[in-house]
Amino acid sequence: MKRHSWILSILVVVSMLLAACGATPETITEVVKETVIVEVESEPEVVEQIVKETVIVEGTPQVVEKVITATAPPPVEVDTSKFGGTLTLRTDGMVQFDPSQCADDNSWYVISNVYSTIYRIAVDQSIYPDLATSWEYEDDMTLILHLREGVMWHDGNDVFAEGESREVVADDVVYSIVRGVEMEGSTLPPDLLSGFESAEALDDYTVKIKMKQPDALLLSGARGLGHIAVVAKEVVEYYGEDFGMNPIGSGPFEFVEYKPDESVLLARNEDYWKEPYLDEVLFKIIPDQDAALIAFEAGEVDYISPVPVTELERIQDDTGYIVATSGLECAPWIFFDMTVPLFQDQKFREAMSYAIDGEAISRNIEQGNYAGGCGIAGRGVPGYDPNLCKYFGFDPEMAKSLLAELGWEDTDGDGVVEKDGEPMNFGLEIWSMDTMPRYGEAIVIQLQEAGFGVELQTVEFGTWIDDLFAGPQKAMMASGFCTVGGLNGVFGRDSATAQAMSYDMPEVFDLLDQANVTVDEGQRDAMLREAQEGIFSQYLAIPMRHRGNYSAIRSWAQDLAPLFWTADITTEQNNVWMNK
């Protein structure tokens, strides 16, 4: 029990002069409240104040003593959080910062700090307020958003001069949603793209969103409105095609500069509704995991993800670091540009799968991170199927046999199969980040050992994104989309990736569409499992195995949680500060 003292000292003197006609005597009242020091050891603490009042009436003093009891205010909590400093986060690379054209987590780290979003997403995938402070359904297909008042666009830039900003209002939210839905090549979630009907500003702080059908993912962590970052129409129009490289938002941090292949710097938004503790946030681009770990241990960066599996145990044992996990399990997978005749034959894709030992490759690369299981959805996510790996056994001889059935044989003994005198030749493109190069190298070695004429093409992530949406004319390897709605995000009818790779899977599309509008979790899970079965039983994608993901945080970076696909640095639930 803490001991507290209060000094209650009040001196009140009230003089009253009563004047009347004739011989009426003068009356003076003087009240003196004495000072007392009282110490108490109870909670809630009670202060007793002894008050003595001396009243003089017509020259006759009268003393009255009173005891006043009051509850003392609780001890003031000392806020140990500190303003100032720079938080440095390691990222793999950046592409651009237009929310409706962003397809990578790293760029979203910047977007989620420069812009206000409809809501924020916690580590457990629950949602909580950001620009929208509350919401409710008017009916199954109508959502009402109530917006935070007093949120201002960043000023001191090309569009809003210093001191000449304006408030973010419902019209801005409507514009951002409609712009994203109507944009050609939009990367907004497929459930929103296919189900959106209209958005209307009912007043400055209320938005009505109508859908064509119920959307079970509309208020989910990584789908629906989760990808809506609110942009200003005048900023979009001012920058035109360069808008994606000139983000001006209303979030907790303002965009300062982007140095390609090096860093992105953000600075505190002094006018934000919750003042950030940090002066700056620096996203440092370090694609190589080992180089990132060296920078982390040297104190040059405060956060890395993932932690190299060979160093995980050592990092966990160091008290200067905090090791955390999002709990999500993801798997890399190969998918195909279906305009290429070679990839259109299911037997060819099946032969590829037999030539790849996905389990052995994943175990070797992931080690302690290895989780097992196939498909897009990991354990705990609707659609996860523990039996999906039955399609992906390792049998190089079966791979060669299937190729032979298609007319592909190595007739000249050079190790590469030919058909009609032409050697097989196709590309497998991967990005250069994290463990992807190791996966790519192991896969290509095994394919070549089975006679496939395949070339590994390793590119920077931005190039990979550009190639994907240009129609790559090759096989590509990706990872992610392992949260709720992720399967639809990759292979949905309106998903940017499925369209870019020219997938035509009517039955799968129908199942995913149906799952989007099914609120019952059990029924939705069954539909998603059936959709995954349809994709992987036809070898429309070839998965590796699921893996966990660990992040490491410097212990001086307080109130920082593992990054998901957003970087929550100053939100309703946290405010990162540097204890150094």
Steps between C-alpha positions, in 0.01 A plus 500: 500500500644838404505785754399845376476845658289794402532857625164670494548868552228746426456844650170660435416840638156635440417847628149620501407855584141539597391863506159616599324813611531631853690312769508153343841349607763393243518123444821336371533131426852354468550135409845345547569148377803356670760287323525136599733221374339160490668168409297198402585140399174376355375464144311688387678762716271718713609846604353661811513879505434670832349842451464752782274791428518806724196715457486847654153639525442836669832470681426154642738228366355154446720202399354209303716196412405278204655184351476463121574157350595459134648230281844596375577465129697186410877536462587632158637228272844598381518472120840352431448520124742731329464730206767504233723258319488302178361149463685309229326202342658257255303436182566297186421772249242754391296535181259797516250650744165523322272294729284376213799372303709358783555125501784465753527515877811719508337788313194460721721563805544854366140539382358399839696779670459778247128442444203450727327166448138408569610281790818347640587133530635344819752215511214257567328627182223679689420855388480826693428866414716732295326759281171323568431501873200267477286316249181301478300309241171652394419169332699207357623709211522852645780616728507836681836654595533777757816706449736668743463877504791743475735281293702726269694445179875549524604856418821675403510323162424563132123462548425626850717798597611538862195583709262459205396137539142383520311237693460143380129445442260235376535614138869403518412148612242465222752625243770259621274194485346581162839590350648168615208290379481665158876512436631270229742251654386582853659291775208540739368171640283300257205485739479881497556527126229250412244589767515880521192691388527855633636734766325815619590781741196549725671796667862606561562216744270218384544265204252246368644206304267273305605160370335292228492202733608425857878501542637290786843659450399867482624573854783247511866551573654465157205518261192714443549856624831406662682620190332840482740782581332839464649729234420860406360561152699823457826316577424224249414756234801721576758222459322293235714203399756592767250478785634162612839653575365810676273384782324774696261364757354562844678226697734527799810559287574714196697384197843663479700314237552172320849396397448203265668180619612681815230643729171682560488774764186618680465782755254559783168657405474773762128543431399135538212428738739294714845652514767245405789463741751439222663780302560277199448155356766367264432196282842366405510276195721194562388208278757251632402331828855454624589864430183606679594296806846658511343847485252402773765373738711809435207717608453651154143369473247440776286234332559211261269238356548219442780393732739266315410151617862408572524788750154482655594317819796731567290813447226363726754451781626860485326723756563805283252373243132409496406215267135485398284324246176592327380139529433483126632217284577567135637292213677600178342367184553485124226622268475534125421743221222297343540666161818291451405177315749295701324587825150438371544123516415362846726199443799732451425685826459166677837385364658815645350425840642145502846637422500731807549375856320789668511345846876437499575843354282676759640299793856575393442874452261570787638264765342623827246705305367195315127447565394256227180487301417616147282766343445871542315491834706395801381343824231700675387672178171409328568266210803326652509137389751270676461240222589723206861379486378165366527648150864594535715194546860495375554254213750612229442185294129568489581854386708363211229250410234772481728716286554205267124458464493860380779435249782654706812280509875552524607352166848653481610429855565863599270476800221716352188350346399596145186480294491517121870580506460801731637493857267597781561853618300708748573746777429486873510852642548566872565808708834556669370543857528282808524124436343509153836468316578183695162354407547595137847347475394171663188469282685569175771246584237230554308594186818489292592162645167370366575643154305827511650784303442778751685824568495665844446874476561692824390864501436783744152501647387808309600336173319181601179699558535679166563173318203331666250764395647530151417134426825319574493215243671277758451324831537716808547438869326692777417481868252654744121540487480256791234686700121495492391559140850442364396221265253736336771768493720281280255291297170688521313593184588869540841463663782689330729196508250256348423748225868570434569127465185445288348234722161373380349281772121549498425241768771633731392859437140410585601332825711797606222742411256293703741486794524880499128538566470214750500621859487155663865415571456124469332526162757752377786275612352207303469713187856624528631146546315393189644796311855414610439140398398622156813711461761259627352174371537651152853618582405857414753588769779297661557575869797459726420446870375745760743683724473721806642849513698665780582866545769649723459837671764698685390518865529878497223525238202512736139418406596355161320184386601273210415654166234322300432667166458832674740671740302621800723757669258761635141378526212497743658197667871585502759775463856383442780676686874453537629423849857603434 
